[in-house]
Amino acid sequence: MLKICGIARSTYYYQKKHTSPKQRANGGRPAPGYSYSFEGRKIQDTRIKRLIMKLMEGDESAYGYRKITLALRMQHHIQINKKKVYRLCKELQILGKPREPRTTYPRRLANNMTVTATNQLWQMDVKYGYVAGLQRYFYTTSIIDVYDRQVVAQYRGKESKTEDLLDTLKKALLKRNIYAQKQQLVVRTDNGPQFKSHKFGAFFEANQAHLIHERTPNRTPNKNAFIESFHSILERECFRRHVFMTFEEAFTALDRFMEFYNKRRIHMSLYGYSPVEFNEKLQKNEVKAFEIAV
């Protein structure tokens, strides 16, 4: 047409393209108001909105716009992308609030170290016992000092929550006066859900001047050998020797065994003394100090 009229082609391309207010409001292109099915049929946006609301009223009520997009494609065979679904959900005012980013705490793997005194390395773990009379389990959380083998604190209860573990740890820290010592105490655990929780990590982050939390690599119980050994002793010398009919019986037997373990049970690695006796003699220089590589 330009050649017939004798007009240069550049003249046509030079003309300014005007957009209507509606086009400018939609990023330069008007919204068509419909989508196509995979069979080629037109599906109006009003119908798509009804389908979205139907999804929200059913089992898919927790879906975000990305999953709604997939549901519309798979269940209703609509060719639609997530951007359009986002716009339709926004018009319907059903978009959820974005999740607030949570503070994450770096995981420190258990490192090889040499323990030369008490309150340098503690190991902590959860174990369960069985109440035959009620056909229920109970839980114990123990914290052992690797050097003197003393269980510095223990929790026992019907549940094992992060709050319970933290309360037990706090009691142990106060009992051993950890906040007054200069060297940081390393607390080593496995990768149980309580130890990986946000609350557990936040506690160590707030007390990093005094505490370090280490977690063992997966499938490496040897990195937590001392608490694993204690739990083996607890199973063999306490739990297997009793048939508990109530929680009270189990807790009483456990408390009695812990009194024996800390104060009277012979440990050949502690020169034949109990953990409490060894600690007392160590402070009086009546036994020779040693080193433990873990």
PyMOL commands that set and color helices and strands:
alter all, ss='L'
color gray80, all
select helices_A, chain A and resi 2-5+9-14+21-25+45-57+65-76+82-92+162-175+178-180+198-206+221-237+239-241+247-263+268-270+275-283
alter helices_A, ss='H'
color red, helices_A
select strands_A, chain A and resi 34-37+42-44+78-79+114-115+121-131+136-145+151-157+185-189+211-215+292-293
alter strands_A, ss='S'
color yellow, strands_A
deselect
rebuild
show_as cartoon
